[in-house]
Amino acid sequence: QVQLVESGGGLVQPGESLRLSCLASGLSFSQYAMSWYRQVPGKEREWVATFNGFSTNYADSVKGRFTIFRDNSKNTVYLQMDSLKPDDTAVYYCKAHASSRLDYWGQGTQVTVSS
């Protein structure tokens, strides 16, 4: 039974920071690439960042502001979000994925950036 549980979301003002966490269980964590996505109601789910091995990739909309990193000893992947903007408001989801394997998704955590 695979579970991904996001946490760390909340309400912040523009320019502030949040750190999201995704705790994984039921899989060999180090063998999976981990990604963050976000979704606004009525819009498509948007890819945000990926940690694949030792490399990272970011969507242009968050590059330079967000950082993805992982702690394999804790089976946790993080998304550090700095200089937050109102357009960052969304439900954020983590995903575990690997070649020839199923993709697994968390339940999401709400991030709201508002004055």
Residue pairs with C-beta under 8 A, 6 or more apart in sequence:
1 25
1 26
2 24
2 25
2 26
2 27
2 96
2 104
3 24
3 25
3 26
4 22
4 23
4 24
4 94
4 95
4 96
4 104
4 105
4 106
4 107
5 22
5 23
5 106
5 107
6 20
6 21
6 22
6 92
6 93
6 94
6 106
6 107
6 108
6 109
7 20
7 21
7 22
7 23
7 109
8 18
8 19
8 20
8 21
8 109
9 18
9 20
9 92
9 109
9 110
9 111
9 112
10 18
10 110
10 111
10 112
11 112
11 114
12 18
12 84
12 111
12 112
12 113
13 113
13 114
13 115
14 84
14 85
14 86
14 113
14 114
14 115
15 83
15 84
16 84
16 113
17 80
17 81
17 82
17 83
17 84
18 81
18 84
18 111
19 78
19 79
19 80
19 81
20 36
20 78
20 79
20 81
20 92
20 94
20 109
20 111
21 76
21 77
21 78
22 34
22 36
22 76
22 77
22 78
22 79
22 94
22 106
23 74
23 75
23 76
24 32
24 34
24 75
24 76
24 77
24 96
24 104
25 75
27 96
27 104
29 72
29 75
29 96
30 72
31 98
32 96
32 97
32 98
32 101
33 50
33 51
33 52
33 53
33 96
33 97
33 98
34 50
34 51
34 68
34 70
34 77
34 94
34 95
34 96
34 97
35 47
35 48
35 49
35 50
35 51
35 94
35 95
35 97
36 48
36 49
36 50
36 68
36 77
36 79
36 92
36 93
36 94
36 95
37 45
37 46
37 47
37 48
37 92
37 93
37 94
37 95
38 45
38 46
38 48
38 88
38 90
38 91
38 92
38 93
38 111
39 45
39 46
39 90
39 91
39 93
39 108
40 89
40 90
40 91
45 93
46 59
46 61
46 90
47 59
48 58
48 59
48 62
48 66
48 79
48 92
49 56
49 57
49 58
49 59
49 62
49 66
49 68
49 79
50 56
50 57
50 68
51 68
51 69
51 70
51 77
56 67
56 68
56 69
58 66
58 68
61 87
62 81
62 88
65 81
65 82
65 83
65 84
66 79
66 80
66 81
66 82
67 79
67 80
67 82
68 77
68 78
68 79
68 80
69 77
69 78
69 80
70 76
70 77
70 78
71 77
71 78
77 94
79 92
79 94
81 88
81 111
84 111
84 113
85 113
86 113
86 114
86 115
87 113
88 111
88 113
89 111
89 112
89 113
89 114
90 111
91 108
91 109
91 110
91 111
92 108
92 109
92 110
92 111
93 105
93 106
93 107
93 108
94 105
94 106
95 103
95 104
95 105
95 106
96 103
96 104
97 103
97 104
